[in-house]
Every structure is written in C-alpha cells, then in structure tokens.
C-alpha cells in the first residue's frame, strides 16, 4: 500500500471531547471519526486494525469447532416477549417500529434469535453439542455514550451460543471457549486476565470475564503473582490468616476520644496503626426487624457483596439508621463496638486475628483500647467480609495477590436453561424423551478490543500497536524523495522486495518533511520503521527503528529482508 | 471441514411461501432461514457463499484503488434533513427514535454520511480523487418483502462513493468501476450484462446497471449478439431502417371495419399482418391544451419513456380522454389515424417505413387500407417511439439485439453535485478557490448476487454453484464407512491429502445412505464430488462426478490430486 492511496487523517490537537487516551489517539491517528453521539466511522487505517482483530477472533473460533452464522441485526419483538426481556430490558434496547407498526429492536445481543433458530433446526441429541457464533454490528442505546469505542452505541461484537444435552457437555465447551479466548488475547499480544465473575443466581464457576489490564480500566482486578487466579476485587476471596493470633498483652481500658469518629482521627489520636482499630457497622438482618454488627479492620474496606451473601444479613445490604444504632448500642455511629452487644456480631477473618485492638465503647466519645477476643468478649463468629488488598495471599493458595485495573473485553457464561426454558428449545434424548437444552454464551467486544489495546499500549508520542493488529507491520519512509531520483528508485525497489516477501508494508510517498512524517508514524504506531535517504544510500544502508522500544539499527540492503523477517517473526 | 461439525439443514419439501427458485433452494439447501418478514439468518453453509462473494468484491475494489471504510448503520436525521431526503424518502426508510427522542434511521444508503465525512477530511484538490467503500448491512423497509434475499429488508451491500474535482476525473473513476464490476461478475462466473440505465435529470451515459441474466429476472434487457451493448428494453434505442421504404403499390381506400378496434381484430379481419396496421395514439402535448398523435406499428409497443422525452409531448405521458379524441379526430379511439389531422403527428421510425399500410379513417368503424406516406398524407416527422424487439439491429451498429431477463445486482452512477452541493462539500483548487466536489456512487447487492447466482445456475436437483462462490469446492463422500474401517481410513487419508494441497474440501461423515447423501449434495450444489467405497477400493479407484455437467470419471488414488487440481483450475 502507498500513502498516496490511503486516507491519512492525523490530527495535531487532542479533540476536546475525548476523555480517555484510546479515544484521543484513535481520533488523532485518524482511525475513526465521530458521526453522532456514540456512532463512529472507521477510516481505512482503523478498519485495517479492526479487520485484523476480527480475523484472529474468527480463526480461533473456527479452530475451536464453532460455526459461523449471521443473524439479522433487526429482531422481532415477539421473541423478546417470549423470553420476557421485551419488558425487562431498559431503554438501552433500541426499539424500532416498522412501516406496518410492528415492534422490532436493533439487537444488543442474540440469545432469543439463536434459541429460536436452534429449537427449529436441532431436534435430536445427536446434533448436540453445537456452538454457533457471528461477528456482527450491535447497538446499545447508552444513556451517555463516552470514551469513544469503549462505550459506543454501535459496536462490533463476536457473540457465540452453545447448546447441550447436559451440564458436563456445557462445561466442556465452556472450557474450550476459556482456552480459545486465552489464545485470542495471547495472539493479539495483550496483557489480560481471565477473571472470575459474579454469576448471580446461577452459581458455580460458571462465568469468567476477560480483562485487558490498563490503568484506565473501569474494574479493579486481583490476580495471583504465581498462578492463573484472577477475580474482580469485589469477588476475590480472602483467606483466614494461617498463623495463630498473637496473645493478649494489654489490659482493656476505656479512653475518652472526643470528636474522634473516623479511623484516621482515632488512629492519629491514639498513636496506633489503623489495622489495630476495628470498625463496627450495623446493618439490617435477614430476619425482619433485626440488626447485625459487622466488624472489619480499620485499614480494610467492607465488601458489600460478600456481606449481603451472609445468611444473617439482609440483601440488598442496608445500613442501620443513626437512631437504630443508638437504640441498639446506646451511642453514636462513631463510638460503637462489638463488646456487650445483644445482637449477632460477625467479624472479618482479619479483624478476628488482631490482638490488643481498639473499638468503640458503645458510649458517646469513648473507645476501648487493649481489647482482646476470647477474653474481653467472646471468640467471634468469623467470615470473609472485606475487599482483598495487594499482598493478600491468593485464594488458590499460590502466591500473593496483585491488584490492577482492567477493561472487560470478553465474557463467557454458562446460561443454563434460562432462555431454552422460556422458548421451549427441546431435543429428543437417546431414550426418545423431550429435554430442554442447556446453553452457554460467549462474547468478545471486537471494536472494544481495539480501544483496549491502545489503552494498554501507548506512550506520549502515540499508539504502540501489538504487531498482530497493527494497521501495517512496516512503514517505509523515503526521505526527501522529491529531490532525489536515486532515493525514489531505491525506495521503490525495497518496497517491492518487501511486498514480494509477503511483508505488510506501507510506503510513505507523501513527500512530507521527515520530522512531520516521523511524528505521524509515531502517532499511528506502526511497529517497524525503515528510513531511506541520501546519506544511507551513500553508506549502503537503510535506517531501522522499532516503535515500541525506540531501538534503532542500520541494515545493509543485502541483509534488510532477513533483518525485517527476524523482527516480524 | 467435516459435516459432523457443520449444520447441514436440507429440507425435502419446498417451503410454501417461497415463490422463486433461489428462495426455495436457499431454504431447501439450508443456506438461510427466515426470522421475520424480509429478515433472514445465514446458516453456516450459506454464510460461506456470502463471504466468498464478499471477498471477491473486496479484492477487486482494493485492486481498483478504492479504500475500505465502515460507517455506522444508524444515521442521524440531521444529515438527511440537510440533503432534503428526510422528507423525500418514503416509508422504505426505517426511521428510529432513540432514548433521548432524537431522530435516526437505519441506513438504506450512505451518500449523506460519506459526504459529511469527506467535507470534513478532504480540504484540498491534492487529496482528490478518492474512492471510499464499505461492505455493510443495510435496511430497506419494503412494503411487501418477498423472493427471499432478492427483496429482503436487511441485506448486505457494497457501496462506494468517489469524489472529484471535475467531470473528467469522475469519468475516469467511473470507467474503472465499470471495469471492476465486470471483473467481479466474471470472477464469480456469472452471465451478466452492463446495461445502460436511465439517468433521470443528469443525462449522458452516466449510469449503468449490472444485471445477471436469468429467466426469473424482473427487468427485460436488450443486448447485442456481437458487442458489449446492453440496455434495459425500455431504454434501448431503435435505429431508423437503413433501407429505403418500399414503393406504394396499392390504392388507398376506405373499408368498413365494424367492431374492429384492436390491432389483432383488425389484422385478422383484413387478413393483413399486424406490422402493416399502424396504431395511432393521442397524448397531451407539451404546450397546454394541445394534443399530439403518436404512430407505431401494430406489432410494436409504444415506449412511454421515449415518448415523453419528445419535445412536443407532455411529461409524464398522459393519454387523451375519449371525449378529447372524438373532438380532435371525430371518431372513437379504435378508428383514428394520422391522415387529415390538424395536430402534430410523430411517427416511429419503423411505422414511417411501412408502405401500403392500414390506419384508422377518423370515422367510426372505418379504416383506410393501401395508405402511403408522401402520397396520401405528408412524409411524417419521425422519432424513436417504441420498445426494441429481438432481431432489431443493435444501436451501436454491431450485430442484432437479443432480449433476456435480468436481475439487477450492481449499479454505477455519476451523481454529479447532487449531494456535495446540498452538504456544501468543497475543496480548495490549485488557485485557492473553493469548489464543490463532484461525486460518483457504485453499489453491489452482495447478498442479492448470491440469490441471482442461484437463479442463473440451478437444475431440477438443486443449485449448481459457480466454483468461485460454492460453499465448498469438493465434497468427499465415503460410502457405508460405518461398516468398513478400510473405507474410513482411506477417506481420511484422501481428505488430509486434499486439505494439505489447499483444496476447499468437505468430508461427509454423517453415515447416511448413499442416495440420501447424493441428493443432499446435488441440492447444495458443491461443484466436485468424490465417492469412495469398498468397490472402488477393490479396484484402486475413487469415483468422481461433476455437478454441473453430470460427467463422471474414476481416478486412481495416485492421479487423484492432479485430476482434482486440473478441474479446479
């Protein structure tokens, strides 16, 4: 390809409305343009990236035995009514009325359509399992589209749906999809984690999200430094400390703590670290009109999802009012503690491991210090109530946890019979009985992967593409070619040589000043750059620069092809 | 690929609602399934055909220097208001209201969006010409979707738009697109014609439709048997006869023709061929309150488009009322003729070439016979007023015309400044002046090509795919493999051998009875079939059958690969 036949539309200025770096760089590098809120046109350079990403996804899905189909983007309301989602789905579902006043929607997902297809085409257990996927444009009418393609309204998605006779078969395909997704993100060259996700009512290890790690990510991910374990911070388990609790060494006493209601204030006032100060929180109990005390270390955060899953605690988690706190504890919220309460007290593993701790005295403006479980109050009922922190042991027993931010780009999910039941998608079993199929679904936000790749791979000069999805692998820049026939000729010769060797090369024949051209290619982020000028020709060499490392080199023309191939391999 | 990993969904019965053969065969062969009126899901086999078609289109567009982009399918109303089409476009435009009550549509075409993009990105004549295309899902809310993918609501389209400084540059790209479309349909292997199309207000040879010839086509196409000339029958020109008119040999006389008002009745009554009987039609004139007589041969059809383009004739063409006819001619419509009228008379070239003709006498129930131009009435003003017929000379002077039916699958069009003017899409010229760009647009209905290919290529047993877009090139059928380890082993070996040679081969491992499997593959239309059974193994041969010709052969296993490669080449 030649730039003279390619719309290069780089921008010097960062567009004002682009809040995150991938959005800024995709606009500046001329990969996309905004048509309307949440709607983007892919320009030729950007589309090359999208297509390469799509091709990797397709190859790996095919390799995994999934079959590609293409369903309409416009779906009839009747199917959504059958599943119950026509009413349940909020305003993110773009509803459409056709010329005959019939209801449709622009599909944000295709569970209903695929289940309808499969219930008509698959009749026998012999046809199972089957895994059907498509790579298709979807629409989600976000209330506030932002972050460019990270939360666009129209986007490209790979969505797959598998159908099975039983859970074992579903698990098998699920595992294959887990491995397939891992291969996909590895091939693209992204630092990612497969993260345990909340499965709501389904339970089990039945859902994983695939996150690209990037500091701008919306989700905090905890992952082991020694194993594959990864989970959303809110879902990662904490383990009870392995060592026994230290012995009591202080005597409990009550101290005045005037106006010291927060852990920070208390810790500073008492000259004691926050981890010695226990927080007590009163929440509504699972049984009506009961309250429960939850205790965590002062340096830990209560994990509300974990707390509300405790059988004694009401879901959704609801904190007791100040009036209720005073009624139960006889003190204000900043002065309460677990000692002497006549209600259930649930103590986080880590809080139960502290000796000589501080807690509220259940008396206004007073705290107790030197308190010890099993001596000053009973040994507590313990539970996992807090968010994990960096340095915590990994729940799988291998290594310690690190915490990073992630961008969700994929999701695999064991749906079970949720849709097949509603739509009565059944097959005949070996014994001739009718049985509802069990389902899995597997999504990758293809356009989102492109944005996430940039969030993870950029520097102050622009994008640093992973080679697998770069718009071009190599850019060849003849310097001052308009002044030198010999540079033009040699550049053309090198270009043809690389093309013939199958290298994905672009020649920059725009005749820009070298500095301007170099800045463009830094911004666009082509991995390998070759610079050909008079001086190099005099010395029989071509200059090379690696975008990611900034490393330079000079190649003789004889060795050029080998050198490039070696770097592309 | 193995059938065990491919959804084969052939149907024995022809679905009742499928009216044309491509629709029937796409359903029966399991290529598509209906989701709702005009909405179809592509099953795995069908999608392979669609993707191969798409790939050929993409390759040829890229080869022609066009750049691929991808615009949103959902478009804001504002741009359509700017072009004026928000009001002009009928109910085929699927209008959408988003959650913020803003107006959008599901794009049936992208002139507005591309012009908006180009007016922002292209500032200088140096960036011209540019030709941008996409392959994308479109929606047209047909009032009565029918014929499967031939007139679906959601369909796959390749649409390209070129921008130019002047007409010469537009013509250049237009010519390139003409050649590119020809290459595309040749590569696919279709019998097609590039047909001159009506350009409405723009004029010139500025529009061609590409038609796949098939007896079920909606349009009648006239084309030369010796040149590239082709045009819609309604647009094809007729030439004045090259030979002089025969001399008058009869005397004019008036005859009673009671109740003989049609040409057929008259011709039978007078025992004269229809081409000797001239039809006279009164239509409104271009000037207010005038009427004009049009005369064509009895065996010819008036071409209303040609007639209304005549400067003396009102457009749209409007026939005079019976009252008006009587007032002007003094007779009923079935008895009028060109002789003695006090209004302009325009005579078709062919009608002006008839000697000793019959025409109405302008007296009820009477005709004149033995009438001759230049003797009984003046030499007429002539024009091209009729539809061409098979056997007419080709208007380009090469050969004679044949007439066939065609399915429009592509359209190229010189738009001129229609959209760029409305949207003020300007560039700076070499002299620094602002100039509106001139545009071309070029569409191919990709999913329609698939249906048209079937309309052209099928027999009573099913589809006969052109090899280029067949779902697979070769199908390998082991016969009774479940009973024979040796057949299974050899089939697997042949399959691997073909795969390794890069052959697009499918192995049918379903274990069906041979007749059932053969019927499936006849229906699906894979071009080359290999059949491997015990008997063949005994003789060291594999059986071959060519779907299109039905020709069979036996190959030794040594020669198999060469034989197949030769047939695929």
Interface residues (C-beta under 8 A of the other chain):
Chain A: X5 X6 X7 X9 X33 X35 X36 X39 X40 X41 X42 X43 X44 X47 X50 X65 X67 X68 X69 X70 X71 X72 X73 X74 X75 X76 X91 X92 X94 X96 X98 X99 X104 X106 X113 X116 X117 X120 X121 X127 X130 X132 X137 X139 X141 X143 X153 X154
Chain B: X5 X6 X7 X9 X33 X35 X36 X39 X40 X41 X42 X43 X44 X47 X50 X65 X67 X68 X69 X70 X71 X72 X73 X74 X75 X76 X91 X92 X94 X96 X98 X99 X104 X106 X113 X116 X117 X120 X121 X127 X130 X132 X137 X139 X141 X143 X153 X154
